[in-house]
Amino acid sequence: MPSHQSLFLFSFFVIIQLLLASANCPPSINCGHLGQIEFPFTTPQHPNCGMLTIHGCDDPEPESTKSIQNNNRWFNILEIKPFTITIRDDRLRDLLQQKSCQVLTYNSMFTVNTPLVSSHLQNYVTVFGCNINSTIDLQQMFKGGASNKI
């Protein structure tokens, strides 16, 4: 078990490194329609200034697509708020629109594994089975409003 002194020295060293790295970092970065982004988000131009790199912020067209890479896949960013990012998984969306049974085995998790950042799935649906020959119209079954499209 590490001693309290070595744990303190390690923590002190980590804090000093973070402070030195952040000395060259802007307090916020303009990212088009997403607005100003701050730590833990950053851009490829400032790789040491955050933990999650947003691509496309430097595009001169403000409404251009902004994206983030995670687990070797790209996700479109819909919104960024302080310490929160909303993404869209286009592959999952395509599988759902095609009513494909592959959606049951598709891993759509966006995971972050660092001591300072965590991730969780906010909106999810439990699916119990898949019958490719089904004639049930899911759109009619779950009709309720424009935001409830399947």
Secondary structure, DSSP 4 states (H G I P E B T S, - for coil): ---HHHHHHHHHHHHHHHHHHHTTS-S-EE-GGG-EE-TTEE-TTSGGG-SEEPBSTT-SSTTS--EEEETTEEEEEEEEETTEEEEE-HHHHHHHHTT-GGGGT--------SSS------S--------TT----HHHHT-S-GGG--
